[in-house]
Amino acid sequence: MNGNEFGRLFRVTTYGESHGDAMGCTVSGVPAGVELSEEEIQRELDRRKPGQSMITTSRDEPDAVEINSGIQDGYTTGTPVGMVIRNKDARSGKYEPFVTAPRPSHGDFTYSAKFGTRNWGGGGRSSARETVNWVAAGAVARTALEQSEYDVEIKAHVNQIGDVEAPEVDFEEILEHSEGNEVRCAHPETAERMRDLIDEYQEAGDSIGGAIYFEARGVPRGLGAPRFDSVPSRLGRAMMSIPATTAFEFGLGRDAREVAGHDRNEDWEFDEGEGHSETVSEEGDPVPVGNDHAGLQGGITTGQPIYGEVSFHAPTSIPKRQTTVDWETGEEKEIQVVGRHDPVLPPRGVPVVEAMLWCTVLDFMLLGGRINPDRLDGKVGEYDTEYHPSSPENQ
């Protein structure tokens, strides 16, 4: 099976199945000199892990990360960073009825049709549990960027569940309020309505979809390349890889189809040293007036905030009775998917979306030469004893 690697210079390779022994990933391209700890990564994993509230799966996984390579004395060495997260609460027995009777709208039959076999416990490789690896890699990317000279900020929040949509909020409100409720909506009043709606679907044995709004600030201009290596094309790939994603939009998104060119086009003006605090620019630089293009023109960053939305369908594992067929017996049968499943995905999807943003932005920063891919401090050449905490002089 291919398709287990993401990124160009900052490369993330993942492994593991939902009910296997462990999940894990190898992150290549991490510059040497990044101060990195398991605690830093664990902080992000705790935001994604199951069992956080009544609107998440009750699967009891600590999601404790172990770093097993690429670190010496608390700093990255420039070699691949290996991480493993053990599965502690897998219960595969509940999935035995579906070995030859595919669950509706899951990957059960398509995996079996392609490979002739599959790991049927918990969905195996197709399970959204695999995103635990992505969040671990995203934590590494975030740590590296936060220790660089660039002031990049990334945050997301749940802006819609079912037909309950939050009003537009600014970036500061997302930073302040998105982690203040279990729905992870930055508008507290709407979060309460979202929670009530989720409860309704959960009590009915059903599930519901939603959306996540994301924003990245402080990303320098000039990142990306035309066509297949443009920032929106690779960011779209990152977001569309997240399980249950049905749409990725940036800027005006689908509303752009209703906007005339003269309304969407944004004039240019000079940065006169004031009024462009959201834009990475210097006095005298041309800067666009407005940001309907979400900081991306010609597939390349403008220095303005990058923002957009990711839509998710309702979780497919629901306890409502459904109909399937058994391809061994040829019988049609009624099934009920019992187990521990989320009634809605966006609340736990927020750290996943953020992680893919961190990974994508760092990859472009390395590709664009903004960060030295070998050493975070940018130094080259002679051995720097002050820089290396593991050198004999510093023991």
VOGU-3710 file (C-alpha; in Angstrom, 3 decimals, decimal comma):
1> mngnefgrlf> 0,000/0,000/0,000  1,366/3,363/-1,038  0,092/6,774/-0,033  1,542/6,804/3,480  3,855/9,796/3,047  3,132/13,516/3,021  5,415/16,480/2,264  8,482/17,256/0,163  11,322/18,302/2,507  9,362/18,003/5,741
11> rvttygeshg> 8,213/14,432/5,086  5,803/12,533/7,299  5,547/8,751/6,896  2,916/7,024/9,027  2,037/3,456/9,977  -0,435/1,565/12,143  -4,049/0,369/12,251  -6,905/1,289/14,542  -6,767/-1,946/16,539  -3,139/-2,880/15,913
21> damgctvsgv> -0,358/-2,762/18,485  0,536/0,849/17,834  0,298/3,926/15,660  3,448/5,735/14,648  5,252/8,038/12,275  8,690/9,022/11,078  9,307/12,701/10,392  12,225/13,462/8,082  13,528/16,921/7,310  13,409/18,328/10,839
31> pagvelseee> 16,339/20,755/11,111  18,898/20,114/13,823  18,726/22,303/16,906  14,983/22,267/17,585  14,332/21,897/21,306  11,736/19,131/21,374  10,168/17,035/24,124  7,489/14,390/24,423  5,529/16,838/26,585  5,367/19,310/23,679
41> iqreldrrkp> 3,888/16,656/21,401  1,636/15,223/24,107  -0,030/18,592/24,589  -1,377/18,445/21,032  -2,253/14,746/21,190  -4,357/15,376/24,293  -6,499/17,777/22,260  -7,293/15,039/19,730  -7,489/11,947/21,930  -10,786/10,095/22,492
51> gqsmittsrd> -12,870/10,237/25,642  -12,618/14,007/26,154  -16,368/14,509/26,581  -19,766/12,941/26,009  -19,683/13,994/22,340  -16,579/11,920/21,561  -15,935/8,204/21,427  -15,576/6,576/24,836  -12,550/4,569/23,697  -10,056/4,925/26,547
61> epdaveinsg> -6,752/5,703/24,843  -4,074/7,741/26,648  -2,370/8,389/23,294  0,957/8,643/25,106  3,759/9,429/22,661  7,258/7,976/22,774  10,076/9,602/20,800  12,530/6,881/19,831  14,904/8,595/17,400  16,174/11,945/16,186
71> iqdgyttgtp> 16,642/13,517/19,630  19,801/13,997/21,691  19,822/15,898/25,005  16,437/17,391/24,212  17,347/18,753/20,754  16,757/17,389/17,271  19,863/16,054/15,567  18,764/16,508/11,956  18,057/12,789/11,566  14,505/11,393/11,287
81> vgmvirnkda> 12,329/11,846/14,364  10,521/8,593/15,142  7,406/8,512/17,314  5,122/5,704/18,474  1,703/5,824/20,174  0,584/2,493/21,648  -3,008/1,287/21,283  -4,250/0,379/24,760  -8,018/-0,096/24,427  -8,698/-1,951/21,166
91> rsgkyepfvt> -11,738/-4,266/21,133  -11,847/-5,973/17,757  -14,502/-8,533/18,638  -17,342/-6,105/17,938  -16,219/-5,945/14,290  -16,313/-9,687/13,517  -19,868/-9,524/12,032  -18,513/-7,192/9,323  -15,621/-9,276/8,019  -17,634/-10,233/4,912
101> aprpshgdft> -20,592/-7,894/5,387  -19,389/-4,323/4,736  -20,697/-1,519/6,902  -22,596/1,144/4,893  -20,387/3,977/3,551  -17,180/2,618/5,126  -14,038/1,509/3,328  -14,673/-2,164/4,173  -15,584/-3,379/0,705  -13,321/-1,036/-1,282
111> ysakfgtrnw> -10,249/-2,096/0,738  -11,165/-5,766/0,284  -11,809/-5,280/-3,436  -8,432/-3,591/-3,926  -6,150/-5,739/-1,746  -8,059/-9,000/-1,442  -7,796/-8,624/2,331  -7,964/-6,009/5,025  -7,457/-5,441/8,725  -11,123/-5,502/9,742
121> ggggrssare> -10,654/-4,584/13,414  -11,945/-1,041/13,874  -11,522/-0,290/10,192  -7,783/-0,912/10,261  -5,811/1,596/8,226  -8,934/3,428/7,047  -9,846/4,467/10,589  -9,618/8,137/11,564  -7,502/6,970/14,507  -4,585/7,158/12,079
131> tvnwvaagav> -4,715/10,958/12,361  -3,048/10,668/15,765  0,182/10,368/13,749  -0,570/13,563/11,860  -1,110/15,519/15,057  2,206/14,233/16,419  3,985/15,349/13,238  2,159/18,676/13,330  3,409/19,249/16,872  6,980/18,784/15,627
141> artaleqsey> 6,390/21,259/12,790  4,784/23,761/15,150  7,680/23,538/17,602  10,217/24,097/14,832  8,367/27,119/13,461  7,843/28,655/16,900  11,590/28,480/17,516  12,416/30,029/14,148  12,713/33,747/13,439  9,213/33,788/11,940
151> dveikahvnq> 6,094/34,668/13,904  3,667/32,165/12,402  0,340/31,618/14,160  -2,189/28,936/13,212  -5,611/28,327/14,731  -8,903/26,718/13,775  -12,375/26,366/15,251  -15,671/24,619/14,539  -17,836/27,098/12,638  -20,732/24,816/11,719
161> igdveapevd> -22,500/21,681/12,956  -25,466/20,566/10,866  -27,525/23,670/10,129  -26,157/25,584/13,135  -23,574/28,053/11,839  -21,451/30,417/13,914  -21,206/34,093/12,958  -17,864/35,314/11,677  -15,338/35,800/14,458  -11,904/37,399/14,316
171> feeilehseg> -8,599/35,620/14,829  -8,184/36,883/18,399  -11,592/35,461/19,345  -10,605/32,092/17,895  -7,417/32,135/19,967  -9,334/33,088/23,100  -12,508/31,013/22,904  -12,043/27,956/20,675  -10,712/25,750/23,477  -13,236/27,029/26,012
181> nevrcahpet> -15,969/24,516/25,167  -16,099/20,875/24,112  -17,398/21,715/20,630  -14,342/23,949/20,004  -16,455/26,755/18,583  -15,067/30,251/19,150  -18,576/31,714/19,518  -19,773/30,474/22,948  -23,497/31,059/22,346  -23,404/29,103/19,090
191> aermrdlide> -21,361/26,380/20,785  -24,278/25,736/23,146  -26,705/25,383/20,234  -24,261/23,063/18,472  -23,997/20,909/21,575  -27,790/20,640/21,832  -27,982/19,551/18,182  -25,248/16,941/18,645  -27,120/15,578/21,666  -30,274/15,199/19,568
201> yqeagdsigg> -28,502/13,124/16,937  -26,636/11,092/19,537  -29,847/10,229/21,401  -31,437/9,164/18,104  -28,532/6,801/17,379  -27,389/8,968/14,495  -24,559/11,371/13,623  -24,153/14,771/11,971  -21,573/16,614/9,846  -19,983/20,041/10,176
211> aiyfeargvp> -17,142/22,341/9,211  -13,904/23,805/10,537  -12,605/27,294/9,786  -8,811/27,729/9,819  -6,431/30,661/9,630  -2,641/31,019/9,374  -0,935/34,348/10,056  2,652/35,447/9,726  3,356/33,255/6,682  5,903/35,185/4,562
221> rglgaprfds> 5,250/36,134/0,965  6,746/34,258/-1,965  6,122/30,655/-0,836  4,818/28,110/-3,303  5,272/27,452/-6,996  2,897/27,549/-9,958  0,531/24,713/-10,744  1,067/21,414/-8,917  3,264/22,848/-6,163  1,093/25,869/-5,478
231> vpsrlgramm> 0,173/26,478/-1,861  -3,595/26,006/-2,405  -3,104/22,775/-4,366  -0,908/21,204/-1,703  -2,975/22,598/1,145  -6,045/21,150/-0,539  -4,326/17,777/-0,711  -3,507/17,989/2,991  -7,065/18,823/4,007  -8,776/16,421/1,623
241> sipattafef> -6,648/13,608/3,071  -8,351/13,977/6,458  -10,958/11,207/6,832  -14,578/12,298/6,193  -13,545/15,526/4,422  -15,911/16,396/1,579  -14,806/19,938/0,655  -11,877/22,348/1,014  -12,277/26,089/0,377  -10,062/29,127/0,766
251> glgrdareva> -10,863/32,820/0,490  -14,291/33,370/-1,027  -14,513/29,650/-1,699  -17,690/28,576/-3,449  -19,102/32,095/-3,090  -16,565/33,233/-5,723  -18,852/31,838/-8,441  -21,299/34,664/-7,723  -18,781/37,524/-7,536  -17,830/39,657/-10,553
261> ghdrnedwef> -14,201/40,182/-11,430  -14,151/43,887/-10,572  -15,544/43,064/-7,121  -13,150/40,203/-6,397  -10,044/41,885/-7,812  -8,116/43,766/-5,145  -6,206/46,964/-5,826  -2,632/47,439/-4,731  -1,271/50,117/-2,435  2,051/50,825/-0,759
271> degeghsetv> 2,697/49,755/2,794  3,268/53,092/4,467  4,194/51,502/7,759  0,708/51,465/9,251  -2,563/49,656/8,752  -1,064/46,336/7,604  -0,373/44,593/10,892  -1,882/41,368/9,555  0,430/41,320/6,527  4,049/40,226/6,414
281> seegdpvpvg> 5,491/43,212/4,548  7,907/46,100/4,902  7,327/49,801/4,466  7,236/50,655/0,765  6,113/47,188/-0,343  3,029/46,813/-2,548  0,229/45,137/-0,572  -3,260/44,131/-1,744  -6,261/46,070/-0,474  -8,500/43,418/1,045
291> ndhaglqggi> -7,983/39,669/1,260  -10,753/37,812/-0,567  -7,993/35,663/-2,098  -6,905/34,423/1,385  -3,260/35,400/1,065  -2,764/33,398/-2,129  -2,334/34,837/-5,619  -1,058/32,750/-8,509  -0,687/29,907/-6,016  1,973/31,888/-4,103
301> ttgqpiygev> 1,665/33,517/-0,686  1,198/37,297/-0,483  2,104/37,634/3,198  -1,518/38,115/4,173  -3,491/35,688/6,371  -4,309/32,347/4,765  -7,801/31,231/5,692  -10,421/28,759/4,611  -12,832/26,042/5,578  -12,925/22,235/5,627
311> sfhaptsipk> -16,267/20,394/5,492  -16,885/16,947/7,020  -19,666/14,466/6,482  -21,393/12,765/9,399  -19,502/9,838/10,976  -20,451/6,632/9,197  -20,388/4,386/12,281  -23,840/4,796/13,834  -25,973/2,470/15,997  -29,079/2,883/13,828
321> rqttvdwetg> -30,069/-0,334/12,081  -28,954/-0,480/8,426  -28,904/-2,992/5,580  -25,902/-4,708/4,013  -25,071/-7,918/2,155  -22,732/-10,782/3,018  -20,552/-11,476/-0,022  -19,757/-15,004/1,192  -23,304/-16,214/1,854  -25,037/-13,975/-0,663
331> eekeiqvvgr> -27,573/-12,980/1,958  -28,972/-9,534/2,665  -28,887/-8,771/6,367  -29,764/-6,065/8,833  -26,866/-4,855/10,946  -26,233/-2,524/13,837  -22,776/-0,980/14,211  -22,175/-1,130/17,942  -19,034/0,182/19,578  -17,480/3,477/20,588
341> hdpvlpprgv> -17,816/6,125/17,922  -17,978/9,908/17,645  -21,415/11,378/16,832  -19,657/14,328/15,146  -16,114/14,836/13,861  -15,140/18,549/13,767  -14,544/19,009/17,549  -11,713/16,446/17,473  -10,833/17,440/13,912  -9,637/20,928/14,898
351> pvveamlwct> -6,153/19,777/16,040  -5,894/17,602/12,912  -6,607/20,556/10,596  -4,117/22,689/12,518  -1,494/19,931/12,332  -1,777/19,670/8,550  -1,426/23,448/8,306  1,731/23,435/10,442  3,231/20,612/8,361  2,378/22,298/5,055
361> vldfmllggr> 3,646/25,737/6,064  6,945/24,384/7,426  7,446/22,299/4,278  7,036/25,398/2,096  9,345/27,403/4,377  12,047/24,756/3,945  11,454/24,499/0,195  11,604/28,284/-0,129  14,880/28,527/1,752  13,344/30,604/4,560
371> inpdrldgkv> 14,531/28,033/7,101  17,796/26,121/6,776  16,772/22,468/6,260  19,904/21,307/8,093  20,166/23,625/11,102  17,512/25,805/12,677  20,038/28,511/13,556  21,094/28,750/9,903  24,781/28,215/10,662  26,926/26,154/8,326
381> geydteyhps> 30,451/24,851/8,422  32,496/24,586/11,588  31,392/22,692/14,647  29,736/25,019/17,145  30,243/23,732/20,689  27,925/26,335/22,182  25,149/25,317/19,817  25,461/21,575/20,498  24,456/20,684/24,073  25,805/17,163/23,581
391> spenq> 29,354/18,262/22,740  32,067/17,251/25,252  32,678/20,874/26,213  29,096/21,181/27,449  28,919/17,989/29,481
//
